[in-house]
Amino acid sequence: MNNNVTKKRRDRREKRKKIFLILIILLLMIVFGTVTYAWFSSNMKLTIDTMDININTNSGIQVSANGLDWSNTITKDDIIGAIKTYPGATNQLPETLAGCSTDGSVDGKILNMYYGDTRLHGNDGYYLTAKKQSEINCTGDEECNGKHYIAFDIFILLNENADLVVTGESFVRNKNDIVKGGENSARIGFVNLGTTTNTVDGRNAQYLANATSSIIWEPNYDTHTEHGVDNAKNIYNITTSQTGGARLPYKGINSEITGRGVLISATDSDPHFTLVNPKISTVNGFSNDQEFTSMTRGITKLRIYFWLEGQDVDLENEVSGGELEFKLEIAIK
């Protein structure tokens, strides 16, 4: 029986050599914040120290940053430079991130994302306000002033219909095994903007904006910092542990919150929030492939997001000083 298991693993590795792989690695540095309360504060920021993007393809499957120039690899420079031949590009790559939230709904071709801020009102407690975000083509904090999350387009060329998975090689973690909590509050989102069967002229794919829903990946749902455990109990009245816990339910923001705002402890019952059910939820150090999505033959436009989910109990002061590493690998099943 062991021989059979070994053979299956070997066959699987061999198969991987022939399939489509997307590899994205982000190295992120979290700077010191000055907030005294959990999550949403505009003072809680995450700064990208370096960002390396490598997208690899094989076996007749290709990728592109503009839908025109196809190859086996896409780099960060390709994504930044896509605007030259892709006039509608909105590849948003700020150097500093801050807490945002979404319920996963889409508006045309983007996620409905809300930037949150908390303020103390006397002895009443902390109240949250939130503003809906727009997206622009930019890189660096100067160009991306006021932008708080990463979002960019890639194009995938398939010669036949395929089912895709997020592989067990993917992760979001702190470098050097330092647990800070930022790895637990990070989220990755995917918005499929549609597919064109015209594989000769990829300019048709540039105009795709047919999204109706998104896919959200919540990594490391079973791990929390000590402060995250306290936040779960004190703010949301949820009991959990630092390791081995069940995935905590949370509600993402679904509309702007103005005026005084919503009391943090009341977000579970307020109509500005909707329960989020990530399609992919993984434990820390998962190894099994996760079913992701299906794509049809042709050119598919896929928008990829990376943000810090403000409704996560681990997004608080202790994330400061951590250095996150994000690796995403997507393969044909």
N, C-alpha and C positions, 0 to 999 in steps of 0.2 A: 504493500500500500504506500509506503514511503517513496518507493521508486516511481509510482504513478503520480504522486504529488510533485516530486522533483521534476518529472517529465513535463507536467502541466506548467510548472513555473518556467521551465526552460523554453517551452513552446511559446509561452506568453511573452517572454523577453524577445524572442526572435520575431514575433509578430509586431512588437513595438518598434522594431527597427524599420518596419515598412509602412508605418502609419503616420498620420498627421499629428504633429506636435506643436503646441504653442507654449513658449516658455517666456515668462515675464518675471524679471527680478527687480524689485524695488528695494533700495536701502534707504531707510527713513530714520531721521534723528529727531527726537522729541525734545524741545527746548523747555526750560523751566517756566512754569506758569505761576500766577499769583492768586489764583482763585482759592476760596476757602470752602467751597461746596462742590458737590458732584456735577458733573458733565458739561452742561451746555455753555458755560461761560465763554464769552468771546476771548478771554485771556488764555484759555486752554488751547494751545497750538501745537502742531506737529510739523516739523520742518524736514524737507527732503534734503539730505546731505548729498547723496548721489542717486541717480536713477538709471539703471541699465535695462534696456528692453531688447530681448532677443526672441524673435519669432521664427521657428524652424518648421519646414515642411519637407515631405518626402513622398515618393510613390505617386507622382502625378498630381499632387495636391499643392496649391500654391497660395501665398498670401501677399497682400499689398497694403500700402498706407494710403493709396489714392485710387485704387481700382484700375490702374493703367499699367503700372510697372510691376511685373510679377517676378518673384524670385523665391528662394528657399529661406530667406531671412529678412526680417524688418528690424531696424534699429531705432533708437530714440531719435536720432537725427532724421530718419525717414519720416517719422511721425511729425516732428517739428516742421520739416520742409514740405509736407504734403500740400500746404496751402498754395504752393506755386502752380500746381497742376490740378488741384482740387479746391476750387473757389469757395465751396460751401463748408470747408473743413472747420470744425470747432473743437480742436484738440487742446484741451485745457490742462496745463501742466504747471500749477503753482508750486512754489517752493515751501509754502507754509499752509498747513491744513488746520481747521478748527472743527468743533463738534457740529454736525448736521444730522438731520433725520429725514427719513422717507417712509411712506407706507408701501412703496413698491409700485405705485401707479405711474402711468406715463402720460406725458403731454406732447403729442405729436411724435417727436423723435428723441425726447429726453426724459429722464426720471424726474418726477416731482420731488425736488429736494428743497429742504427748509433749513436755513441757518438760524440756530437758536441762541438766546442770551437769557441769563438769569439775573434777577436783581432782588435784593432783600428789601421788603416793605415792613419797616418797623418790627414789631414782634410777631407779625402774621406768618413770616417765613419767606422762602424764596419763590418767586414767580417767574414763569417762563413766557417769553414772547418769541415769535419766529417769523422770518421773512422768506418768501419763496425766492429761489435762486434762478438766475438766467445763466447761460453758458456762452463763452466766447473762445475764439482761437487765441491762445496766449501761452507764453512760457516764462517762468520766473516771476517773482513777486511784484516787480515793477509793472510788467505788462498785465499780470493777473491780479492787480489790486482789487481786493474785495471778494476774490474767489477762494473757496474754502475746501474744495475737493478735486480729485483728478477725474477726467473723463476724456476719452479719445476713441476714434473710429479705426477699425481695421476691416479689410475685405478678404473673404475666404472663397477660394475657387475650388469647387468639388466637381469631379467628373461623374459622380454617381451619388445617389442619396446615401446619407450616412447618419448613424447615431453617434453622438459624442459624449465623452465622459471627462470629468475632472479627475486626474489620476492621483494615486497615492503618493506621488512625488511632490505634490503641491503643499504649501504651508504658508502660514503667517506666524512669525515667531520673533522674539527678541534675540538679538545676537548675543553670543557668549553665555547663553543660558541664564541671563538675568531677567527675572520676572518683574515686570513693571505694570502690566495691565493693559497697555496699548494694544497688544496682540489679541486681547479678548474683545475689545470694542471695535476693531476693524471690521469692515464689511466689503465684499466685492459684489458688484452688480453687472448684469449683462442685459442689454436691450437688443433684440433682433429686429432690425429695421426693414427686413424684407429681402427677397431674392429675385434676381433677374436671370432669365434663361439665356440672355444674350451675352455670351462669353467672349465675343469678338471685340465689342466696344464697351469697356467698363465704365464709360461716362454715364451710362444709364444707371449704374449701381450707385453713383455718387448722389443721385437725387432720391434714393429710397428713403422713405420716412413713414413706413407703414406699421410702426410698433403699436401693439395693443396691450402688452404686459411686459414684465421684466422677470429675470431670474436673480435671486439673491443667494449668496453663499455666506453663511455665518461660520467662521472657523473657531476652534478652541472653545466650544460652548460649555465644556465640562470643567473648565478651570477659571478661577477667580482669585484676585488678590484678597488679602485680609480686609482691606478697605472696601472692596467690591462686595464681599459677604455682608459687611456692616451696612452698606448702602441698600442692598437688597432687603435687609430686615427693617432698617429704620425708615427708608423712603417708600418702599413698595410692599412692606410686610410679607416678604418672601424669605423662607428659610432655605439656605443652600450651604455648600461646603467649598473649600478652596480647590479640591480635586475630586473627580469622580461624580460630580453632580449631574442632574438631569438638565436639559436645555431649559433656560428660563424664558417664559413667554414675555414678550414686550410689544408695546404699541408704538408705531411710528406716526409722525405728524402727517396729517392729510390736508391741512389748509393753514393759511396764515393766522397767527395769533397776535392780536394787537391790544392796545390799551394797557391795562395793568398786567395782563397776562393770566396764565393758569398756574395755580399753586402746584408745585412739583408733586406733592403727594396725591394730587387729585387727577393725574394724567390718565389713570386707568378707567376713570368714569367720564372724562370730558369728551365731547363729540369731535374735538380737533384731532383725536388720535384713533388709529385703526390697528387692530391686531395684525402683526406681520408673521407670515408663515414661510420662512426661507425654504426654497426647494432643496438646497444643499446645506446640511448642518453636519459638521465634523468635529470629532474630539481632537484633543491635542495629540499630535503624532499619529493620526489615522494613516492606514496603509491600503485600504480597499478603494478601488475606483468608485466614483460617485456618478450615477446617471445624471446627465446634464441637459441635453437637448437633441433634437433631430434637425438636420438641414437637408434641403433638397438640392439636386444637381443644378449647378449654375454659380453665380456670384452672390454671396450673402454679405450684407453689411451688418457688422456687429459693433455696438458701442459698449465699451468697458469702463466701469466705474470703480474707484477706490475712495472710501470715506471712513470717518470715525463716527459711529452711530451714537448720537447723544443719549438715546434711551437705554444704552447698555450700562449696567451698574458699575462696570470697571473703568469707565471714562471719568476719571477724577484726578486730583493732584498728583497721585503717586506715579502716573504715567510719565511725568516729567523726568528727563534724563535717560530714557530708554532709547534703544536703537533697534528699529524693526527691520526684518527681512521678509519680503513677500515674493513667493515663487508660485506661479500659476502654470500648470501644464494641462493642456486639453488634447485629447487623442480620440481617434476613431475607435469605437467600441469593438 
